[in-house]
């Protein structure tokens, strides 16, 4: 399984402009083959900060996602706002166990 996780900070005044695009990105991504989970989470302490968490069956599935039309739309939406920082990483995960 491939996990993508990290944080993106959007200028606080741009949040309302980016949320609809983020919702559409989540919906389209969750419908993709190989996507187990795809979410943006707003940081409750820091305005404009969003945490990203994704799970993919394979690297090929993740690559298809990166090349998808809705990813191009998401990138275009981000180009219209101020992205203060972005730190998102890909990990290969082993088997999971309940806590």
N, C-alpha and C positions, 0 to 999 in steps of 0.2 A: 504494500500500500504506500502511496505517496501522500505526504501531508505538506500543505502549504500554510504557513502561519506568519503573522507579523502585524505591523502597525503602519497606518498611513495617517498623516495629519493634514487636514484641509483648513485653509484660512477660515476662521469661525464665521465670517460673513458669507462664505460660499457654501456652507453646509446645506441650506435649503435648496440650492440649485443642484447639488450632486445627489441628494437622497433619492429622488425618483429614478435616476440612472442606476444607482446602486441596487435598488429594489428590482429593477428589470434585469440587471446583470445576475443577481442571485437566482431569480426565477428561471431564466434561460439556462444558466449553468447547471442548476439542479436537475434539469430535464435532459442533460447531456448523457450519452453513454459513458459509463465508467465513473460518473460523479456520485460519490456516496454522501457528501455533505459540502455545502458551500454557503458561507455566511459572512456578513459584515456585522460587527457589533460596535455600537457607540460607546465610547469611554465615558463613564458617569462623572469622572473628576476633571476631565480635560476637554473643553469645547473644541470640536473639530477633529478630535482623535477617534479613529476607527480601528478596531482590531479585525483582522481577516483570518478566517480559518476554513481550510478546504481539505477534503479527503478524496483521493482518486485511486481507482483500481490499479492503474499502471502509468508509467511515464508516457506511453503512447496516447493514453486518454487525456493526460494533462496537456500534451503538445497539441492535440486536436482542439482542445479548449482555447489554448493561446492563439491558434489560427482561426478561431470561429468568428463569424460576422458580429455577434454580440460583443465580443472582446474589442473589436475595432470601434464599435459604437461607444463602449465604455471609455476607451482611450480618448476618443474625440470629446466626450463629456469632461474628462479630466483636464484636457487641454484648455478648456474654457474657464477653469477655476485655478486658484493658487494652491498648489500642492506644496506644503511647507516641508514635509519630509516623508520618506517612504522607506521602510525596512521590512521587506517580505522575503522569506526564505523557503526553500524546498527541502524536505527531509524524507528519507526512506524509513518507514516504520516497520517494526517487527510485529509479532503477534500481540494482541492486547489482552489484558486481564481486568476484570472488574475490581474496583477498590472497595 
